[in-house]
Amino acid sequence: MKRLIVVLIVLVLFSLSLPVSNLIAGLPAGTLRTVTSDDPLYRNAMAVLGAKCVNCHTPEYKLPFYAAFPIAKGIIEHDIRTGLKFINYLETLIPEEGEPVSEVVLAKTEQVIADGSMPPMRYLALHWNGGLTKAERETVLKWIQDVRAQHYATEGVAPKFRHEMVQPLPPVESLNLDARKVALGDKLFHDPRLSTDNTISCASCHDLQKGGTDQARFSTGVGGAVGDINAPTVFNAGFQFMQFWDGRAADLQEQADGPVNNPIEMASNWPEVIGKLEQDEALTREFLAVYPGGYSKDTITEAIAVFEESLLTPSRFDRYLQGEENALTDNEKRGYALFKQYGCATCHAGKILGGQSFEKMGLYQDYFADRGNVHTPDYGRFNFTQREEDRFKLKVPTLRNIAITFPYFHDGTTSDLKEAVNTMVKYQTRHARISDREADLIVAFLKSLTGELAGQPLQ
């Protein structure tokens, strides 16, 4: 009995030595804690996040002495890999000069503070000072609200939604687009002469009568060639932070260059396209009136990009965010509340509910193992960067008009919106599953995002 008591005492003392050693050693004084800024709210928030989140959400982590133990080492390294998979604060909290921290980073940070899910209990068990105090939480949340109000809140949003993760679309008039370029881009967007055999236009895969998509799993190009990734909607695409699922195009103009040269899409080239357009005297006169320098890759793609920027589709949901309480039904409001409660708005944030970040497909469970067979497009951002940490990361799609932009996901594996919701809950949230009723309510909310184009309802 005495021997057992001694063993138990030793085990208790050893267990206590681990968190005590962390208290003594403290957390590393990394980059975030030493960041300089004229903005005191930002500076103070970085001090908090740099002190409390550095071990799992930056590569500047400091391993404790017990990381050398066989079992502990595997657990700790797994936690660090997992933390960096969700968010790397060293990459995301120090934006380029003059740029605000992204809406997604703000949303993710706010969500875990609000629901108390971070840091996890097993981390706190070994890091007694790892949690955020009330004052620290308030410091970070005050900074988040300030950034939203300054940089992301839409003019005209109702006061109670000013600090929300999701914002209404602005009126297209506020974009101050050149009407001549919009009209010219409209014609070019629908012109099949951009393809080598004069059969495929931009609108072939981004039909304005089909939610800005072709409602096909994979699009068909010249000669019946079929692509290998789902065509995203062109509606509201001007608010995407990058273009294509892997982000290989920085903006709409760069994106417009891609399909023309793609051998399984338009299979053409700019000299060939320009040669055909020059034969059209009426179009050429109109083009020269807008672009005196004439046809070129840059002028054609700019006109198309400006037209695409004009394709905003405000919906009843926007009116709700602008203060029209009855614009949504009670069920749609409940669905929106659940959408936020389950963390959907952390990735589907901003004015178009998405399009602002790359996220791993299968954060909590292995989506591709369950689906079977991995193909090159599944690698997502990795195909462009060749960084291993980017493998399986794809741009988060917009949820605007989601009810009519089926099939869903980059691989187009389902056209059932409720099934898509349950798939996202299973693979992208820590909740694994929700009730049938909750899924129905979220679907009801998502249907409220179907908008109108130039005053005409989409369907």
C-alpha positions as CSV (number, residue, x, y, z in Angstrom):
1,M,0.0,0.0,0.0
2,K,2.8,2.4,0.9
3,R,4.5,1.7,-2.4
4,L,1.3,2.4,-4.3
5,I,0.9,5.7,-2.4
6,V,4.4,6.7,-3.3
7,V,3.9,5.9,-6.9
8,L,0.7,7.9,-6.9
9,I,2.5,10.9,-5.3
10,V,5.3,10.7,-7.9
11,L,2.8,10.6,-10.7
12,V,0.9,13.6,-9.3
13,L,4.1,15.6,-8.8
14,F,5.3,14.7,-12.3
15,S,1.9,15.7,-13.8
16,L,2.0,19.0,-12.0
17,S,5.6,19.6,-13.1
18,L,4.5,19.8,-16.7
19,P,2.1,22.8,-16.4
20,V,4.4,24.4,-13.8
21,S,7.3,24.2,-16.2
22,N,5.2,25.9,-18.9
23,L,4.4,28.7,-16.4
24,I,8.0,29.2,-15.6
25,A,9.2,29.0,-19.3
26,G,6.4,31.1,-20.6
27,L,5.5,31.4,-24.3
28,P,7.9,32.6,-26.9
29,A,8.2,36.3,-27.6
30,G,7.4,35.9,-31.3
31,T,6.8,38.4,-34.1
32,L,3.1,39.1,-33.2
33,R,4.1,40.3,-29.7
34,T,6.6,42.7,-31.1
35,V,4.6,44.1,-34.1
36,T,4.7,47.9,-34.5
37,S,1.7,49.9,-35.6
38,D,0.3,53.4,-35.3
39,D,-3.1,51.7,-34.5
40,P,-3.2,51.0,-30.7
41,L,-6.2,48.6,-31.2
42,Y,-4.2,46.5,-33.6
43,R,-1.1,46.6,-31.5
44,N,-2.9,45.5,-28.4
45,A,-4.7,42.7,-30.2
46,M,-1.5,41.4,-31.6
47,A,0.0,41.4,-28.2
48,V,-2.8,39.2,-26.9
49,L,-2.9,36.8,-29.9
50,G,0.9,36.6,-30.0
51,A,0.9,35.7,-26.3
52,K,-1.9,33.1,-26.3
53,C,-2.1,31.6,-29.8
54,V,1.5,31.4,-30.8
55,N,2.2,27.8,-29.9
56,C,-0.3,26.3,-32.3
57,H,-1.1,29.0,-34.8
58,T,2.3,30.2,-35.9
59,P,5.5,28.4,-36.9
60,E,7.3,30.2,-34.1
61,Y,6.1,27.6,-31.5
62,K,8.3,26.7,-28.6
63,L,8.4,23.0,-27.7
64,P,8.4,22.1,-24.0
65,F,11.0,19.8,-22.6
66,Y,8.5,16.9,-22.4
67,A,8.1,17.0,-26.2
68,A,11.1,14.7,-26.3
69,F,9.0,12.0,-24.7
70,P,7.8,9.5,-27.3
71,I,4.0,9.8,-26.8
72,A,4.0,13.5,-26.0
73,K,6.0,14.4,-29.0
74,G,3.5,12.9,-31.4
75,I,0.6,14.6,-29.6
76,I,2.2,18.0,-29.6
77,E,3.4,17.9,-33.2
78,H,-0.1,16.8,-34.2
79,D,-1.7,19.8,-32.4
80,I,0.7,22.2,-34.1
81,R,0.0,20.8,-37.5
82,T,-3.7,21.0,-36.8
83,G,-3.5,24.5,-35.6
84,L,-1.5,25.7,-38.6
85,K,-4.0,23.9,-40.9
86,F,-6.8,26.0,-39.6
87,I,-4.9,29.3,-39.5
88,N,-1.4,30.6,-39.6
89,Y,-1.4,33.9,-37.7
90,L,2.1,34.8,-38.8
91,E,0.9,34.8,-42.4
92,T,-2.5,36.3,-41.9
93,L,-2.3,38.9,-39.1
94,I,0.5,41.0,-40.7
95,P,-1.0,42.1,-44.1
96,E,0.7,44.2,-46.7
97,E,1.1,47.9,-46.0
98,G,-2.2,49.7,-46.0
99,E,-4.3,46.5,-46.2
100,P,-6.6,45.4,-43.4
101,V,-6.6,41.9,-42.0
102,S,-8.9,39.7,-44.0
103,E,-12.6,39.2,-43.2
104,V,-12.1,35.4,-42.8
105,V,-9.3,35.8,-40.2
106,L,-11.4,38.3,-38.3
107,A,-14.4,35.9,-38.4
108,K,-12.4,32.8,-37.4
109,T,-10.8,34.6,-34.5
110,E,-14.1,36.1,-33.3
111,Q,-15.9,32.7,-33.5
112,V,-13.5,30.8,-31.3
113,I,-13.5,33.6,-28.8
114,A,-17.3,33.8,-28.7
115,D,-17.9,30.0,-28.4
116,G,-14.9,29.4,-26.1
117,S,-13.6,26.6,-28.3
118,M,-10.0,27.8,-28.3
119,P,-7.7,27.1,-26.6
120,P,-8.9,23.4,-26.2
121,M,-9.1,22.0,-22.7
122,R,-6.2,19.6,-23.1
123,Y,-4.0,22.6,-24.0
124,L,-5.2,24.5,-21.0
125,A,-4.6,21.5,-18.8
126,L,-0.9,22.0,-19.5
127,H,-0.8,25.7,-20.0
128,W,-2.6,27.2,-17.0
129,N,-2.2,30.7,-18.3
130,G,-3.1,29.8,-21.9
131,G,-6.7,31.0,-21.8
132,L,-7.9,34.5,-22.6
133,T,-9.0,36.7,-19.7
134,K,-12.1,38.8,-20.0
135,A,-10.0,41.9,-20.7
136,E,-8.0,40.1,-23.4
137,R,-11.2,38.9,-25.1
138,E,-12.5,42.4,-25.1
139,T,-9.3,43.7,-26.5
140,V,-9.3,41.4,-29.5
141,L,-13.1,41.8,-30.1
142,K,-12.8,45.6,-30.0
143,W,-10.1,45.5,-32.6
144,I,-12.1,43.1,-34.8
145,Q,-15.2,45.3,-34.7
146,D,-13.1,48.4,-35.5
147,V,-11.6,46.7,-38.6
148,R,-15.0,45.6,-39.8
149,A,-16.5,49.1,-39.3
150,Q,-13.6,50.8,-41.1
151,H,-13.0,48.5,-44.0
152,Y,-15.8,46.0,-44.6
153,A,-19.1,47.4,-43.4
154,T,-21.4,48.2,-46.4
155,E,-22.8,51.7,-46.5
156,G,-26.5,51.5,-45.6
157,V,-26.1,48.3,-43.4
158,A,-28.4,48.4,-40.3
159,P,-26.5,49.4,-37.2
160,K,-27.1,46.0,-35.5
161,F,-25.4,44.2,-38.5
162,R,-22.5,46.7,-38.9
163,H,-20.1,44.4,-37.0
164,E,-21.4,41.1,-38.5
165,M,-19.2,38.7,-40.4
166,V,-21.5,38.9,-43.3
167,Q,-22.4,42.2,-45.1
168,P,-24.9,43.2,-47.7
169,L,-23.9,43.8,-51.3
170,P,-23.4,47.5,-52.2
171,P,-25.5,48.9,-55.1
172,V,-23.8,48.4,-58.5
173,E,-23.9,52.2,-59.0
174,S,-21.4,52.6,-56.1
175,L,-18.8,50.8,-58.1
176,N,-18.6,53.7,-60.7
177,L,-18.1,51.4,-63.6
178,D,-17.6,52.8,-67.1
179,A,-20.9,52.0,-68.8
180,R,-19.3,51.9,-72.2
181,K,-16.9,49.2,-71.1
182,V,-19.7,47.3,-69.4
183,A,-21.7,47.3,-72.7
184,L,-18.6,46.3,-74.7
185,G,-17.7,43.6,-72.2
186,D,-21.2,42.2,-72.4
187,K,-20.9,41.7,-76.1
188,L,-17.4,40.1,-75.8
189,F,-18.6,37.9,-72.9
190,H,-21.3,36.4,-75.2
191,D,-19.1,36.3,-78.4
192,P,-18.2,32.7,-79.5
193,R,-15.4,34.1,-81.7
194,L,-13.2,34.0,-78.6
195,S,-13.0,30.2,-79.2
196,T,-11.1,28.6,-82.1
197,D,-14.1,27.1,-83.7
198,N,-16.6,29.9,-82.9
199,T,-18.7,27.6,-80.7
200,I,-17.8,28.6,-77.1
201,S,-18.2,31.9,-75.4
202,C,-17.7,32.9,-71.8
203,A,-21.4,32.6,-71.4
204,S,-21.3,28.9,-72.5
205,C,-19.9,28.0,-69.0
206,H,-21.3,31.1,-67.2
207,D,-24.8,31.3,-68.4
208,L,-26.6,34.4,-66.9
209,Q,-29.8,32.4,-67.1
210,K,-28.4,29.6,-65.0
211,G,-27.0,31.5,-62.0
212,G,-23.8,32.4,-63.9
213,T,-22.9,28.8,-64.3
214,D,-23.8,26.0,-66.8
215,Q,-25.4,23.8,-64.0
216,A,-23.2,21.0,-65.2
217,R,-20.7,19.0,-63.2
218,F,-17.9,19.8,-65.6
219,S,-18.1,22.2,-68.5
220,T,-17.9,21.3,-72.2
221,G,-15.4,23.1,-74.4
222,V,-14.5,23.1,-78.1
223,G,-14.9,19.8,-79.9
224,G,-16.8,18.3,-77.0
225,A,-13.8,18.4,-74.7
226,V,-14.9,18.1,-71.0
227,G,-13.1,19.8,-68.1
228,D,-12.3,18.4,-64.8
229,I,-13.5,21.0,-62.3
230,N,-16.8,22.6,-61.7
231,A,-17.3,26.1,-63.2
232,P,-18.0,28.6,-60.5
233,T,-20.6,31.4,-60.9
234,V,-19.6,34.6,-62.5
235,F,-22.1,36.6,-60.5
236,N,-20.6,38.8,-57.8
237,A,-17.2,37.6,-58.9
238,G,-15.6,41.0,-58.5
239,F,-15.7,40.5,-54.8
240,Q,-13.6,37.3,-54.9
241,F,-10.1,37.9,-53.6
242,M,-8.6,35.7,-56.3
243,Q,-10.0,33.8,-59.3
244,F,-10.3,30.1,-60.1
245,W,-10.5,27.4,-57.4
246,D,-6.8,27.4,-57.0
247,G,-6.4,31.2,-57.1
248,R,-4.0,31.2,-60.1
249,A,-5.5,34.4,-61.4
250,A,-5.2,37.5,-59.3
251,D,-8.3,39.3,-60.6
252,L,-11.1,39.1,-63.2
253,Q,-9.0,40.5,-66.0
254,E,-6.3,37.9,-65.5
255,Q,-9.0,35.2,-65.2
256,A,-10.5,36.2,-68.6
257,D,-7.2,35.4,-70.3
258,G,-7.2,31.8,-69.1
259,P,-10.1,30.1,-71.0
260,V,-9.2,31.6,-74.4
261,N,-5.8,29.8,-74.2
262,N,-7.0,26.6,-72.5
263,P,-6.9,23.7,-75.0
264,I,-10.1,22.1,-73.5
265,E,-12.1,25.3,-73.2
266,M,-11.7,27.8,-76.0
267,A,-8.5,26.4,-77.5
268,S,-7.6,29.7,-79.1
269,N,-5.1,32.5,-78.7
270,W,-5.2,36.3,-78.8
271,P,-3.8,36.8,-82.4
272,E,-6.5,34.4,-83.7
273,V,-9.3,36.1,-81.7
274,I,-8.2,39.6,-82.7
275,G,-8.0,38.6,-86.3
276,K,-11.6,37.6,-86.3
277,L,-12.9,40.6,-84.3
278,E,-11.1,43.0,-86.7
279,Q,-13.4,41.7,-89.5
280,D,-16.4,43.0,-87.6
281,E,-16.6,46.7,-88.6
282,A,-19.4,47.7,-86.3
283,L,-17.8,46.1,-83.2
284,T,-14.4,47.5,-84.1
285,R,-15.9,51.0,-84.3
286,E,-17.5,50.6,-80.9
287,F,-14.3,49.1,-79.5
288,L,-12.1,52.0,-80.8
289,A,-14.4,54.5,-79.3
290,V,-13.7,53.0,-75.9
291,Y,-10.1,51.8,-76.5
292,P,-8.4,54.0,-79.1
293,G,-5.4,51.7,-79.1
294,G,-7.5,48.9,-80.5
295,Y,-7.8,45.2,-79.8
296,S,-5.3,43.5,-77.5
297,K,-5.3,40.9,-74.8
298,D,-5.3,43.6,-72.2
299,T,-8.1,45.7,-73.7
300,I,-10.4,42.7,-74.4
301,T,-9.9,41.1,-71.0
302,E,-10.4,44.5,-69.3
303,A,-13.8,45.0,-71.0
304,I,-14.9,41.5,-70.0
305,A,-13.7,42.1,-66.5
306,V,-15.6,45.4,-66.1
307,F,-18.8,43.7,-67.4
308,E,-18.4,40.9,-64.9
309,E,-17.9,43.4,-62.1
310,S,-21.3,44.7,-62.9
311,L,-23.0,41.4,-62.3
312,L,-24.2,42.0,-58.8
313,T,-27.3,40.1,-57.6
314,P,-28.8,41.7,-54.4
315,S,-31.4,39.6,-52.7
316,R,-34.0,39.7,-49.9
317,F,-31.2,38.9,-47.5
318,D,-29.5,42.2,-48.3
319,R,-32.7,44.1,-47.5
320,Y,-32.8,42.3,-44.2
321,L,-29.2,43.3,-43.4
322,Q,-30.2,46.9,-44.4
323,G,-32.9,46.9,-41.7
324,E,-36.0,45.5,-43.5
325,E,-36.9,43.0,-40.8
326,N,-39.7,41.3,-42.7
327,A,-37.5,40.7,-45.8
328,L,-36.8,37.2,-44.4
329,T,-39.2,34.7,-42.9
330,D,-38.8,33.5,-39.3
331,N,-37.4,30.1,-40.6
332,E,-34.9,31.9,-42.8
333,K,-33.8,34.0,-39.8
334,R,-33.4,30.9,-37.7
335,G,-31.4,29.3,-40.5
336,Y,-29.1,32.3,-40.6
337,A,-28.6,32.1,-36.8
338,L,-27.7,28.4,-37.2
339,F,-25.4,29.3,-40.1
340,K,-23.5,31.5,-37.8
341,Q,-23.8,29.3,-34.7
342,Y,-22.1,26.3,-36.5
343,G,-19.3,28.5,-37.8
344,C,-20.3,28.5,-41.5
345,A,-19.8,32.3,-41.6
346,T,-16.2,32.0,-40.6
347,C,-15.3,30.9,-44.1
348,H,-18.4,32.1,-45.9
349,A,-17.9,35.7,-44.7
350,G,-18.1,39.1,-46.4
351,K,-20.4,40.5,-49.0
352,I,-20.7,37.4,-51.1
353,L,-20.5,34.8,-48.2
354,G,-17.2,33.3,-49.5
355,G,-14.5,33.9,-52.0
356,Q,-12.1,35.4,-49.4
357,S,-9.8,32.5,-48.5
358,F,-8.5,29.0,-49.3
359,E,-9.6,26.2,-47.0
360,K,-8.7,22.6,-46.9
361,M,-11.5,20.3,-48.1
362,G,-11.8,18.0,-45.2
363,L,-10.8,19.9,-42.1
364,Y,-12.2,17.4,-39.6
365,Q,-12.6,14.3,-41.6
366,D,-11.0,13.0,-44.8
367,Y,-13.3,14.0,-47.6
368,F,-11.2,12.5,-50.4
369,A,-10.7,9.1,-48.6
370,D,-14.5,8.9,-48.3
371,R,-15.1,10.0,-51.9
372,G,-12.4,7.7,-53.3
373,N,-9.8,8.5,-56.0
374,V,-7.8,11.7,-55.8
375,H,-7.3,13.7,-59.0
376,T,-5.0,16.6,-59.8
377,P,-7.7,19.3,-59.4
378,D,-8.4,18.1,-55.9
379,Y,-5.0,19.4,-54.9
380,G,-6.3,23.0,-55.3
381,R,-3.9,25.8,-54.3
382,F,-1.0,23.3,-54.2
383,N,-1.1,23.1,-58.0
384,F,-0.2,26.7,-58.1
385,T,2.1,27.2,-55.2
386,Q,3.7,23.7,-54.8
387,R,3.6,24.3,-51.1
388,E,2.7,21.1,-49.2
389,E,0.6,23.0,-46.7
390,D,-1.6,24.1,-49.6
391,R,-2.5,20.6,-50.8
392,F,-6.3,20.1,-50.9
393,K,-6.9,23.8,-50.2
394,L,-9.5,25.3,-52.5
395,K,-11.0,28.7,-52.7
396,V,-14.2,29.0,-50.6
397,P,-17.1,29.5,-53.1
398,T,-19.6,32.2,-52.8
399,L,-23.0,31.2,-51.4
400,R,-24.8,33.9,-53.3
401,N,-27.5,32.3,-55.6
402,I,-26.4,28.9,-54.3
403,A,-29.9,27.4,-54.8
404,I,-29.5,27.7,-58.6
405,T,-25.7,27.2,-59.0
406,F,-25.7,23.4,-58.6
407,P,-24.0,21.0,-58.7
408,Y,-21.9,21.8,-55.7
409,F,-18.2,21.8,-54.6
410,H,-15.2,21.8,-56.9
411,D,-16.0,18.2,-58.0
412,G,-19.7,18.8,-58.5
413,T,-20.6,15.7,-56.5
414,T,-24.1,16.6,-55.6
415,S,-26.9,18.8,-56.8
416,D,-28.9,18.5,-53.6
417,L,-28.5,21.6,-51.4
418,K,-29.5,19.9,-48.2
419,E,-26.9,17.1,-48.9
420,A,-24.3,19.8,-49.6
421,V,-25.1,21.4,-46.2
422,N,-24.7,18.1,-44.4
423,T,-21.5,17.4,-46.2
424,M,-20.0,20.7,-45.2
425,V,-21.1,20.1,-41.5
426,K,-19.4,16.7,-41.6
427,Y,-16.1,17.6,-43.1
428,Q,-15.7,21.3,-42.4
429,T,-17.0,21.8,-38.8
430,R,-16.3,20.3,-35.5
431,H,-20.0,19.4,-35.0
432,A,-19.9,16.3,-37.4
433,R,-23.7,16.4,-37.9
434,I,-26.8,18.5,-37.3
435,S,-30.5,17.6,-37.0
436,D,-32.7,17.2,-40.0
437,R,-34.7,20.2,-38.9
438,E,-31.6,22.4,-38.6
439,A,-30.4,21.4,-42.0
440,D,-33.8,22.4,-43.4
441,L,-33.6,25.8,-41.7
442,I,-30.1,26.5,-43.1
443,V,-31.3,25.5,-46.6
444,A,-34.2,27.9,-46.2
445,F,-31.7,30.7,-45.3
446,L,-29.5,29.8,-48.3
447,K,-32.4,30.1,-50.6
448,S,-32.9,33.6,-49.5
449,L,-29.6,34.4,-51.1
450,T,-31.0,33.9,-54.6
451,G,-31.1,37.5,-55.9
452,E,-31.9,39.5,-59.0
453,L,-29.8,40.8,-61.9
454,A,-30.6,44.3,-63.2
455,G,-33.9,44.1,-61.4
456,Q,-35.0,40.7,-62.8
457,P,-35.3,37.8,-60.3
458,L,-33.0,34.9,-60.9
459,Q,-34.5,31.4,-61.0
